Amino acid sequence: MAGSVRIGTSGWAYRSWRGDFYPRGLRQRDELAYIAQHMNSVELNGSFYSLQRASSYRSWCAQTPDDFVFAVKGSRYVTHLKRLRDVDQALANLFASGVLELRHKLGPVLWQLPERIGFDPALLSDFFAILPRTTGEAATLASKHDARVKEPVVEAYVDQPIAHVLEVRGAGFGSEAFLELLREHGIGLVVADSAGRWPMLDGVTSDVVYVRLHGEHVLYHGGYDADSLARWADRVVEWSRRADVHVYFDNDADGRAPYDAVALIEEVGRRGR
């Protein structure tokens, strides 16, 4: 059975989009609702930098259509500061901070590793083993939060799986052993286009294919031309025959991300998806 296709942007609150993609005069608090009229998903990246408030998650959920999906970027405290070691408390705090308020709109959780973490099978296996795989498991984990969470949410409002995906930037990941490790643990591989800055790995390792388009020629800058978008659309359709596909444009610096997302949606639509 064919999987779903979700296409959007990494974040939505960017100054350079105002008066351009966002109509002049649109209130900042209405930007999410506006972008949700044009795409069916976004990647929440504020959660990477700090614990967000439960009230924010509730508001984001309320502002979007019923079939909208949020991908959630996991905390850099887990990936960049703790470097995946001794992160039980940090994971509990993340899931208690309000993630569960997204309810049925909760999509994959993205874990982005820094360049300084290379391929360490034991480290990755230990990390994968403690990740909650359902909203119920996430609620149980969230109940162990500490005082850093100001508005704890420890209730699973819906019963559904939680998918996890991994974006790598360090050395040693371009091997079949790494892909097999992801498959063993049911973790999706992130296909990341970074203008050649980091390796672009490819492979279907779970029931989710997750794509991050950081820039074709210059990292975070510029847009994807029509030929490039057509090639990505072909890949999206091919992946969707085996998995759910999530694509997020992160080339936000020049304001091209939302336009490219809309264009890719149209390209995929022309292919019958």
C-alpha positions in Angstrom: 0.0 0.0 0.0 1.3 3.4 -0.9 2.5 5.7 1.9 1.5 9.3 2.6 3.4 12.3 1.3 4.0 15.3 3.5 5.8 18.4 2.2 6.5 21.6 4.1 9.2 23.8 5.5 11.6 23.7 8.5 10.0 26.3 10.7 7.7 29.1 9.5 8.5 32.3 11.6 11.1 34.0 9.4 11.4 37.8 9.0 12.4 37.6 5.4 9.2 35.8 4.5 7.0 38.7 5.7 5.7 40.8 2.9 7.0 38.2 0.5 5.5 34.7 0.9 3.4 36.1 3.7 1.2 38.9 2.5 2.0 42.3 3.8 0.0 43.0 6.9 -0.5 39.4 7.9 -0.2 39.1 11.7 2.7 37.0 12.9 0.4 34.9 15.0 -1.5 34.0 11.8 1.6 32.9 9.8 1.2 29.2 10.8 -2.4 29.1 9.8 -1.5 30.8 6.5 1.3 28.3 5.6 -1.0 25.4 6.6 -3.3 26.5 3.7 -0.5 25.8 1.3 1.2 22.7 2.6 0.3 19.7 4.8 3.2 19.7 7.3 5.9 21.7 8.9 9.0 20.8 10.9 9.0 22.3 14.4 12.6 23.4 15.0 12.2 25.6 18.1 12.2 22.3 20.1 15.8 21.8 19.0 17.0 25.0 20.8 15.0 24.9 24.0 12.0 23.3 25.7 8.8 24.8 24.3 5.7 25.6 26.3 2.7 23.3 26.4 0.5 26.3 25.6 2.5 26.8 22.4 2.0 23.2 21.3 -1.7 23.5 22.0 -1.9 26.7 20.0 0.0 25.2 17.0 -2.3 22.2 17.0 -5.4 24.4 17.1 -4.2 26.7 14.3 -3.9 23.9 11.7 -6.3 21.7 9.8 -7.3 18.3 11.2 -5.1 16.4 8.7 -2.0 18.5 9.3 1.2 16.9 10.7 4.1 18.3 12.7 7.5 16.8 12.7 9.4 17.6 15.9 13.1 18.3 16.0 14.6 16.6 19.1 16.6 18.7 21.6 20.2 19.6 20.8 20.8 19.1 24.6 20.4 15.4 23.8 22.4 15.3 20.6 25.0 18.1 20.8 25.6 18.6 24.5 25.0 15.2 26.0 26.0 13.5 22.7 23.4 10.8 23.3 24.9 9.7 26.6 22.9 9.6 29.8 19.9 11.3 28.2 16.9 9.7 30.0 16.1 12.8 31.9 16.5 15.1 28.9 14.1 12.8 26.9 11.6 12.8 29.7 11.7 16.6 29.8 11.3 16.9 26.0 8.2 14.7 25.9 6.7 16.4 29.0 7.2 19.9 27.6 4.0 19.6 25.5 4.8 17.4 22.5 1.8 15.2 23.3 -0.4 18.3 22.9 0.0 17.9 19.2 -2.2 14.8 19.6 -2.9 13.0 16.3 -0.9 15.7 14.4 2.4 14.4 15.9 4.6 13.2 13.2 8.2 11.9 13.2 10.7 13.0 15.7 14.0 14.2 14.1 17.3 13.6 15.8 20.1 15.6 14.1 23.6 14.6 15.1 26.6 17.0 15.0 29.6 16.4 12.8 31.7 15.4 15.8 29.7 12.2 16.4 30.9 9.4 14.1 29.5 6.0 13.6 29.4 4.3 17.0 27.0 1.3 16.8 26.9 0.7 20.6 26.2 4.4 21.3 23.4 4.5 18.7 21.9 1.2 19.8 21.7 2.3 23.4 20.1 5.6 22.4 17.5 3.9 20.1 16.6 1.5 22.8 15.3 4.2 25.1 13.3 6.2 22.6 9.5 6.0 23.1 7.8 4.2 20.2 4.2 5.1 21.1 2.5 8.1 22.6 1.7 5.9 25.6 5.4 5.2 26.1 6.1 8.9 25.7 3.6 9.7 28.4 5.2 7.2 30.8 8.6 8.7 30.1 7.2 12.3 30.4 6.0 11.5 33.9 9.7 11.4 35.0 10.2 15.0 34.1 12.0 17.4 36.5 11.5 21.0 37.5 12.8 22.4 34.3 9.4 21.6 32.7 7.1 24.4 33.7 3.8 23.1 32.2 4.2 19.4 32.2 2.0 17.3 30.0 2.1 13.6 30.8 -1.1 12.4 29.2 -1.3 10.5 25.9 -4.5 11.9 24.3 -4.3 9.5 21.4 -2.8 6.1 21.1 -0.5 6.0 18.1 3.1 5.1 17.1 5.9 7.6 17.2 8.4 7.4 14.4 12.0 8.5 14.9 14.5 9.5 12.2 18.2 10.3 12.3 20.2 12.9 10.4 24.0 12.3 10.5 26.8 14.6 9.6 29.9 12.9 10.9 32.3 10.3 9.5 31.8 6.6 8.9 28.1 6.5 8.3 28.2 5.6 4.6 28.2 1.9 5.2 25.7 -1.0 5.0 26.3 -1.7 8.7 24.8 1.7 9.6 21.8 1.2 7.4 21.3 -2.3 8.9 21.5 -0.8 12.4 18.7 1.6 11.5 16.6 -1.1 10.1 17.1 -3.3 13.1 15.8 -0.5 15.4 13.1 0.8 13.0 14.8 4.2 12.7 14.3 6.2 9.5 17.3 7.6 7.6 17.3 11.3 6.8 18.2 12.1 3.2 19.8 15.5 3.6 20.8 17.8 0.7 23.3 20.2 2.1 25.0 21.7 -1.0 27.8 19.2 -0.6 28.6 20.2 3.0 27.7 16.8 4.5 27.3 13.4 2.9 23.8 12.7 1.4 23.0 9.2 2.3 20.1 7.3 0.8 18.1 4.2 1.9 14.8 3.1 3.2 15.4 1.8 6.7 11.9 2.1 8.3 8.3 3.0 7.2 9.3 6.7 7.0 11.6 8.4 4.5 12.5 11.8 5.8 14.1 14.4 3.5 15.7 17.7 4.5 16.6 20.1 1.7 19.1 22.6 3.1 20.1 24.1 -0.2 21.2 22.9 -3.6 24.2 25.1 -4.3 24.7 27.2 -1.1 23.8 25.9 2.3 20.5 27.5 3.5 20.5 29.9 0.6 19.0 30.0 -2.9 16.2 27.9 -4.4 15.7 24.7 -6.2 15.1 25.1 -9.9 12.4 23.4 -11.9 14.6 20.5 -13.1 15.8 19.8 -9.6 12.3 19.8 -8.2 11.2 17.4 -10.9 13.9 15.0 -9.9 13.0 15.2 -6.2 9.3 14.7 -7.1 10.3 11.5 -9.0 12.2 10.3 -5.9 9.3 11.2 -3.6 6.8 9.2 -5.7 9.2 6.2 -5.8 9.8 6.3 -2.0 6.0 6.6 -1.3 5.5 3.2 -2.9 7.3 1.7 0.2 7.0 4.2 3.0 5.5 7.5 4.2 7.5 10.4 2.9 8.2 13.7 4.7 10.1 16.5 2.9 11.1 19.8 4.5 12.8 22.7 2.9 15.4 24.4 5.1 16.7 26.9 2.5 15.1 29.7 4.4 17.7 32.4 4.3 16.6 33.9 1.0 12.9 33.1 1.6 12.8 30.4 -1.1 11.8 27.5 1.2 8.0 28.0 1.1 7.9 28.6 -2.6 10.0 25.5 -3.2 7.7 23.5 -1.0 4.6 24.6 -2.9 6.3 23.9 -6.2 7.3 20.4 -5.1 3.7 19.7 -3.9 2.5 20.7 -7.4 5.2 18.4 -9.1 4.2 15.5 -6.9 0.6 16.1 -7.6 1.2 16.0 -11.3 2.5 12.5 -10.8 -0.7 11.4 -9.2 0.3 11.8 -5.5 
